[in-house]
Amino acid sequence: MNYQQEYKRLITDNFEECRSDAASMRRRIEDSSAHYHGYTVHTLYIPKMYSPDDLTQLEAAAVTTHSILCKVIEEYLKNADYRALFGFDKRLEELILHKPMHSCTLPIARIDIFYDPETGGFKFCEFNTDGSSGMNEDRELNNAFAGSVTFQRFTQKHSVRRFELFDSWVEEFIKIYKTSPNAKDKPYVAIADFMSSASNEEFEEFRRAFGRAGIECEICDIYKLRREDGGLVSPSGNRIDAVYRRAVTCDIMENYEKVKPFINAYLNDEVVLIGDFRTQIAHNKLIFKILGDDMTRSFLTDKENAFISEHIPETHILTHDNIHRFNVIEDRLNWIVKPMDSYASKGVLAGIEAKDTEEWLHFLSKHMDTGYLLQRYITPYETENIDLVWDQKAEFRGFANITGLFVYRGKLRGIYSRIAKTGVISTQYSEMTLPTMIVD
């Protein structure tokens, strides 16, 4: 019996008790900081449990992926022909080519994969960089589960380890900062984002983590940063030494003129930016096509190229010719369409989610030749779970899974687990978060 089945048996043997326990869990979650844009994060009654063997495989995948992405970034910086594959506009290219005041190529990433623990196989979903989030959801849900009667019963027989995602990032952040010239022992740090769309509860926890490390930190709306006397200044009037950038690049480029103080401070080496704009090379979904390009294959090792071939879904530019070449209209259940540069599943539609061929064709026509990708749809691995926390009449059913690998300075530091009733796991459908733990 695996952990999932064992946990299910504990539920079925004590079902009425579990209903009451789930109701208590819900109250703990609602009273916590597990909120996103004003909504309480939803979860299920069985946590996400990985074995030490799973962790070993996921660590290897994370390290290899990070190494490949760093090689791609380095090639972009030195090879104009390779840069042309990405087609970034001149303003963004200028930001990417500007040498940052630290030596880390890719400071933070959340590598999302469709992982099958039964086989150890996986396919990539997307690469998130500076805007990577979900740390606070995992933390708060783990806290809520710690008080669960069923979870306590399970841990009487098993050793369970959760991930720490805040102090560990602060530790790596400071190491990166220390590689900059004239680094201070105690820098003033700003967490910068467009606060109208930010994860403020998560930022507050990061601010507290910086405080535990003896570092002053301020959460700043990127619109309100200003330049004074050759430096970047926070809304409270403090001169900023280092920025933890959470504002994603596409939002910055859309608001380029409005965030000029932030941009100019970076271009004039007035602040240490972690991460800098090189990370956009990995974040942009066009990377999925470029990783299979002959130019990329030429500087990767045979082992790395085999890794890419095994784990990258077939990817093409959404064009009229490709729609017909790959039979995308008639074979819609096997394709998904994504914008090259977006986040939070904005603008994504899978053929399996379109209500009919007419809706699918309309979506394809609307986004053809407008910076969208056509990608083979990957059927997520399913696990059985139950939604007792929010539905006391719920029954066991299958849920689709996606696994996020938090990589800090090239090291796997945690796992983010999401689940959904549908085959597309995103905030616009039925996405929920599970607390993740390693069970031994």
N, C-alpha and C positions, 0 to 999 in steps of 0.2 A: 504493500500500500504506500503510495507517495504522499507527500505532505498535503497536497490539495485534497486527496480522498480522505486522509485522516482528519483534516479540519472539517470536511463535510460530515463525516460520521459524528463528530462532536456536536454538530448542529442538529442533525436529524435525531440523535439520541436525547437531545435536551431542547426541543424546538420551542416550547412555550417560554422557557427561561431565556432563550436567545432572542425572542421578540422583545422582551423587556430590556435585555442587555443592549440590543440594537437601538432602542429608543433612548437609552442613556447615552450611547455613543453619539447619537445625533445631537443631543443637547450640548455635549462637550465640544463637538465640531462647530456648532452654531455660536458658541460662546468664545471660540478661539479666533485666531487671525487667519484662518483658512478661508479667505474670501478673495474673489477675483472680479473686479469691476462691480462691486456691490453684491455679488451673488456668492452664496455659500458653496464651497467646493463639495461636490457630491462624491460619495464613495460607496463601495459594496461591503458585504460583511466578512468576506474572506480576503485577507491581505495577499500581496504578491510575494511569494516565497521562492527564492533561488537557493540552489545548493552551492557549496564551495567549488564544485566542478564547473557549474555555470559561471561563477564569478571568474574563474581562471580563463575560460573561453572569452568572456566579455572583455576582460582586461587585455587579452592579446589582440582582440578586434579593435579596441579603442586605441591602443598604442600604435598599431599598424596604420590605422586610418589617419591618426594625427600626423604621423611621419610622412605619409603620402601627401596630405594637404599642405604641410610645410614645404615640401619639395615643389609643389605646384606654385605656391606663393613666391618662392625664391626664383623660379623660372620666369614667372610673370615680371618680376622686378628687373631682370637682366636681359630679357629677350623681347624686343619690340614685335617680332612676328608672332610670338606666342600671345602677347597682350592683345593683338588684333582679334584673336579668337573670341575674346570676351566682349568686345564691342562696347566697353564702358564710355560714357561721354567724357569730354576733356576735363571738366571740373572734377569729376570723381577720379579720373586717372591721375590728376595732379595730387589729390589727397592720398591716393594709394602709394604713389611713387615717393612721396615725402618721407624721408627717413625719420622714424620716431626716436625719442630719446630713451629707449630701452632696447634690450636685445632679444626679446621673446617674440618669435614669429606669429604664434597663435596662442594667446594667453588662455582663453576659455572657449569651450564649445560644448554643445549638447548634441551628440550624434544619435539621431533617432533611427532605430532599425526595427524590422519585423523579425523577431527572434523566435525560433522554435526550440524549446529546451529538450524536446524528445530526440531531435537529430543534431542539435548544436548548430544548425544552419541558419542563415539570415540573409535578408536583403535590406539595403539602405532605403530609408524614407526621405530624410533630409538632414542637412547639417545646419545647426544654429550656432551662432558665434556670440557676439557681445550681448545681444538681447536674451540670451538663454535664461529661462526662468523655470519655476516649479520647485525650487528648493524649499520654500516655506510650506507648500502644500504637503510635501513628503514629511517634513518635520512635524507639522501639526497633526496630520493623520496618524503618524506613528505614536504621538502622544495620546491621541484619542483611543487608539487600539490598546495601549498599555493598560488602560483601566477596564478593558473588556473581560468579562468572566470567561468567555470561551477562549480568548487569547491566553489568559493566565493559566487555564487548564492545559492548553497546548504546550506552553513553555515549561510545564512541570516535567515534560519528557524530552524537551529539545532546547539546545542552546541557540539563542537568536541574537543576531547582530544587525543593527541599523547603521545607516550612513550619517556622517556629520558633514554638512555642506556649507556652513557659514565660516566658522573659524578656520577651516581648511583652505577656503578661498582667500581669506584675509592673509593667511600665512604665505600663500603663493603670490598674491598681489604685492606684498611688501618685498618679496624676493625679486620680483620683476622690477619694481621701482628702484631697488638698490643698484640695479645695473645702469642706471642713468647717471650722467655726470652731475657732480655737486649734490648728490642725494642727501636729504636730511635724515637724521635719526628718527624724527617725529614729524612726518609731512602732514599737511592739512589736505584731507581727501574729500572730493565731491563725488557723490553718486548722481549722474546726470541723465535725465530722460525727459520726454514730453509727458509731463505729469498728468495730463488729461487721459492718457492711455497707459499709465504706469501701474506696476504692481507695488503699491506703496507699503502694504503690510510686509512684503518681502524686503523692501528697502530698509524699513525700520529695523528688521532683524539683522541685516548686514551692518547698519550703522552701529547697533549694539555690539556686533562682533568686532568691528574696528575699535570700539571703545574698550573692549576687553583686552585688546592688544596694545592699549595705550595710545591709540591714534585718534585724533579729532576727525570727525566725519560729518558732512552736511549733505542732506538730500536736496538737490537743486533742480528746478525746472530749467531745462536747457535754454528756453526763451529768455530767462532772467539773468543769465550769466553776462558779465560785462568786462571790458578791458580797461585797466587803469595803470598808468605808469609802467608799461611794459610787462603786465601780468594779467592773469585771468582772476576775476573777483566774483565771489559768491553773492547771492542776494542779501546775505547778512553782513557783507562788507569784508569778509575774510579773503586773503590772497590764497589761491588754490595751488598746491604743489603737484597733485596727481588727481586724475579723473578716472573713476570706474565708469566707463561709458555703457549705459544700458539703452540709449537711444539707437534704434536700428538705422542702418545707413540709408535705406530708401526713404524713411521719414525725414532724415536730415537733408537729403538732396531735394525733397519736395518743398522744404522750408529753408532752402539755402540762404536766401537773403535775410531771413528773420533770425538766423542763428550765426550770423557773420562774426560776432565777437568770439564765439567758441571756435569757429573754423580758423579765424586769423590767429588766435592764440596758439593753436596747434601748428599752423604753418610757420609761425615765427618762433617756434621752440620756447614758448613761454610756460608750457605746462607739459607734464608727462601724461600722455593719453594711453590708457590701458582699457580696451584695446584700440589700437589705431585702425586706420581705414584699410590696411592690407587684409584684414579679416573678411572683407566683403568678397574677396576672391573665392573663399570657401563657402560663404553664406549663399551666394547667388546660385540658384538651382541649375543654371547652365553648366555648372561644374560637372553634373552627371553626364552630360554629353561630352564635355571636354576631357574627362578622365579616360574615355575610350578613344580619343583622337590619337593619330599616329605621332603627333608631336609630343604628347604626354608619354606615350609608350616608349619613346626614344630615350627618355631620361630616368624612367623607372626601371627597377630590376625585374627579372623574369618572375620572381616570386610576387612582387608587388603588382605586376600586370595580371598575373593569375588571380590574385586577390580581388582586383577590380572586376575582372571578367565574371567571377563567381558571384559577387555581391551587389553589383550595380544593375538596377533594372534597365531594360532596353529603353533608350531615351532619344527623342527626335524633336526638332523644332516644329511647332504647329503651323504648317503651311498647307495650302490647297493640294499641292502634289503629294505631300506625306499622308494626308487624310485618305487619299485614294490609293496610294502605294501600299499602305498597311491595312486597308479595308476597315478603317476606324468607325465608319458609320454603321455598317452591318454587324461588326464585331465589337460593339460598344462595351460589352461586359468585361472585356479584357484590357480596357484603356482608361487612363485618368489624365485630366488636363490640369496644368498648374501654371501660374505666372512665374516667370524666372526670378523675380525679385519681390517677395512678399513674406508674410509671416502669419501665424495663428490661422492657417488654412484659408486665408482670404482669397477669393477668386478660384478656389479649387472645385472641380466637379469630376466625379468618377462616373463612367457610363452606367455602372451598377446602381448609382443613386439617382440617375435621371429617370423621371416617371415614364417616359416613352421616347421613341426615336425622334419625335418632333422637337422635344425639349433639348435633347442631345445635339441635334443638327443645328438648332438655333444658337446654342452655346458655342459650338465649333465655329460657326459662321461669324459670330460676334467677335471672337478672339483670334481668328486666323491672321497670321502675319502681324501680330501686335505684341510680341514679346512673351509668348506662352510656349510651354513645353507639352509634348505628347509623350506619355510614359506608360509602359506596361503596368497594369494593375496587379498588385501583389495581394493575394488573399491572406489576411492576418491569421496568425495562430489563435485558436479559440481555447478558452478554458471555461469550466463550469463555475458559476458563482451565483450569489443571491442578493437581491437589493433590499434586504430587511431594514437597513438604516433609514431609508426614505419611504418604504412601502411595506407595511406590516403584513400584507397579504401576498407578498412576493413568493415566487417559486424558483427553484433552481433552473437555470438556462445557460446557454453558451454566450460568451462575450468575446469580441475581437480584442486582441492585445497589441500594444506597441511599447517598445522599450527604449528609453532615453539614457544615454551614457554621458554623465557629467565628466568632462575631461578638463582638469586644471593643470596648466603648464605641462601637458603631455602625459599626465597620470590620471587613471580612472579614480575618481573620488566618490562616485555615487551613481545610483540608478533611479530613474524616474519612470514610473509605470502608469500608463493610461489604458483605459478599457472602454468599449462602446458596444451598444446593442447592434449597431449596423457595421457594415464592412469598411466604412470610412470613419477614422477616429479623429475627430476635430471638434472645436468649440461650436461649430455651426450645426452639428448633429447631436449626438447623445454622449459626448465624451464625459468620462469620470476619471478620477485619480485613485490609485490604490497606494497605500503605504508599502514601501519596498524593504525587504529584509533578507538576510542570509541565514539559512537554517542549517544547523549541523547536528 
